[in-house]
Amino acid sequence: MFNALCASFEEPPQECLKTLHKEPPAPAKDFFNMTEEEEMITAGEIVVLCISLVLLNIIVVYCCRRRARRDMQN
């Protein structure tokens, strides 16, 4: 009954928005209590992340090759 009543409004009141699933999603910064400045990712952070991922991949490949060589010798 409440759904039908809420659906009859052209502009439903605030109480009906949740029932009609028309409530706007909350921004992520509200969920994490972040300010506008904290939400931004800088170019420096992206560069550091990329370099870290490349170094991690190099370490993984090195360890895999080293283990493969050891396994071939045995």
C-alpha positions as CSV (number, residue, x, y, z in Angstrom):
1,M,0.0,0.0,0.0
2,F,2.9,2.3,0.9
3,N,4.6,1.5,-2.4
4,A,1.4,2.4,-4.4
5,L,1.0,5.7,-2.4
6,C,4.7,6.7,-3.0
7,A,4.5,5.7,-6.7
8,S,1.5,8.1,-7.2
9,F,3.6,11.2,-6.6
10,E,5.3,13.0,-9.4
11,E,8.0,14.2,-7.0
12,P,7.8,11.8,-4.0
13,P,8.6,13.1,-0.5
14,Q,11.9,12.2,1.1
15,E,10.3,9.3,3.1
16,C,9.3,7.6,-0.2
17,L,12.7,7.8,-1.9
18,K,14.1,4.7,-0.1
19,T,10.9,2.7,-0.8
20,L,11.0,3.6,-4.5
21,H,14.7,2.9,-4.7
22,K,15.3,6.4,-6.1
23,E,17.5,7.5,-3.3
24,P,20.8,8.9,-4.7
25,P,23.9,6.9,-3.8
26,A,26.1,8.5,-1.2
27,P,29.5,9.6,-2.5
28,A,32.5,7.5,-1.4
29,K,34.1,10.5,0.3
30,D,31.1,10.6,2.7
31,F,31.4,6.9,3.4
32,F,35.1,7.2,4.3
33,N,34.8,10.7,5.8
34,M,37.3,12.0,3.3
35,T,37.8,15.7,2.3
36,E,38.1,16.7,-1.4
37,E,41.9,16.9,-1.2
38,E,42.2,13.4,0.3
39,E,40.1,12.0,-2.5
40,M,42.5,13.1,-5.2
41,I,45.3,10.8,-6.4
42,T,48.5,12.6,-7.5
43,A,50.7,11.8,-10.4
44,G,53.5,11.1,-8.0
45,E,51.5,8.4,-6.3
46,I,50.7,6.8,-9.6
47,V,54.3,6.8,-10.6
48,V,55.4,5.2,-7.3
49,L,52.7,2.6,-7.6
50,C,53.8,1.6,-11.2
51,I,57.4,1.4,-10.2
52,S,56.5,-0.7,-7.2
53,L,54.5,-3.1,-9.4
54,V,57.4,-3.4,-11.9
55,L,59.9,-4.2,-9.1
56,L,57.5,-6.7,-7.6
57,N,57.2,-8.5,-11.0
58,I,61.0,-8.5,-11.4
59,I,61.4,-10.1,-8.0
60,V,58.7,-12.8,-8.8
61,V,60.3,-13.6,-12.2
62,Y,63.8,-13.8,-10.6
63,C,62.5,-16.2,-7.9
64,C,60.7,-18.4,-10.4
65,R,63.8,-18.7,-12.6
66,R,66.0,-19.4,-9.6
67,R,63.7,-22.2,-8.5
68,A,63.4,-23.6,-12.0
69,R,67.2,-23.8,-12.3
70,R,67.5,-25.5,-8.9
71,D,64.8,-28.0,-9.9
72,M,66.6,-28.8,-13.2
73,Q,69.9,-29.5,-11.4
74,N,68.3,-32.0,-9.1
